[in-house]
């Protein structure tokens, strides 16, 4: 059954949720305080890159299933179901900043005229729903409105797919009626895929969201430390991952080594649950160690390159990949900040490339000693070495011959393990993967003295 829904927030979660709800048949009003963003969204322009979202947005704008506004009060009075999907970033001390959620609740409670179902999608610390219920108890009781926590599990780069193919839907609601409301909203998805729905206490739902991200972050941290061990002992983390993943109790997901986790969620949520635990008088020593382990991994590609080259001073270094992962333009938490900062501080000249995230990276990282280019080939041209930080397919598609033709040196730090080391060794490259044995050059080594045409061949 079609419902009238308001969605506050047009970031990754809010916009994907709003467009997804329109796609499954609901009438959606998306609200944001950013006037320029709303104007662009009305034209069908996205504020970020997410595969599959642009076409779906334009389609639902055309048929009138979604509209955008800055008028929060009208969105509240005109809709009976309200989603809150604004940001909850970390404060400087790691605590969760709920100020955006607070402002939305102020708008909602000031305009409550009939019973509303308020569904929070924003990640919030355990106990937050109960706090809002107490704070706005009179307004909620007068109108018989309810607050539900329904966490999102969207991954940047696959968010549209994840919306329509969820592993589960978690409903943090005390009443059966509130749970039925959520079920009815997502019924087209639930019925088609037989998606399991878990109804639980709101505080349990809040814990499920944090618990999921902490578990995933811990898997990445553990695999990266095992990768270090593999390097030291002469093993191959790819073989280790394959063997560990065959254990049905563990599974194959999130067992890849790399330059640490990034993005807007894992680091923020691990820090958030640690600080929330302190509020309850708890010391989560194991979980708090995840951040320290991850921070160390982020700069490791630069340290490995420095060891391989001996000195970085005056060397041109190509850095391929600025986004924290492929298929997104999001650079929040990206290892590229740490790697490039270290290289530049050591006197290297860095030329970086990313097919989607260049603008966002330049906007956030202003430092002399590095430049960005629109073509990966330009970054590689004349480089003494290359560091690959994001698993964009196009970097692998360049092939060893192109790397060999363009680069002056023969060292690659493949932090994502996307290259075929054996293919590169015949172009004379030393390839250092994450948790893999170094790929040594073949006996016949080609070294570029002039990266345009000339070559010196040594046997």
Secondary structure as UniProt FT lines:
FT   STRAND          4..8
FT   HELIX           12..23
FT   TURN            24..25
FT   STRAND          27..31
FT   HELIX           35..42
FT   TURN            43..44
FT   TURN            51..52
FT   HELIX           53..62
FT   TURN            63..64
FT   STRAND          66..69
FT   HELIX           72..77
FT   STRAND          81..84
FT   TURN            92..93
FT   HELIX           99..110
FT   STRAND          117..120
FT   TURN            126..127
FT   HELIX           128..135
FT   HELIX           137..143
FT   STRAND          146..149
FT   TURN            156..157
FT   HELIX           159..164
FT   STRAND          168..172
FT   HELIX           176..185
FT   HELIX           187..193
FT   STRAND          196..200
FT   HELIX           202..233
FT   HELIX           237..245
FT   TURN            248..250
FT   TURN            253..254
FT   HELIX           266..279
FT   TURN            280..281
FT   HELIX           285..309
FT   TURN            313..314
FT   STRAND          316..320
FT   TURN            326..327
FT   TURN            332..333
FT   HELIX           335..345
FT   TURN            346..347
FT   STRAND          349..353
FT   TURN            355..357
FT   HELIX           358..364
FT   TURN            368..369
FT   STRAND          370..372
FT   HELIX           376..380
FT   TURN            381..382
FT   STRAND          385..388
FT   HELIX           393..406
FT   STRAND          411..414
FT   TURN            415..416
FT   HELIX           421..425
FT   TURN            426..428
FT   STRAND          430..433
FT   TURN            434..435
FT   STRAND          445..447
FT   STRAND          456..458
//
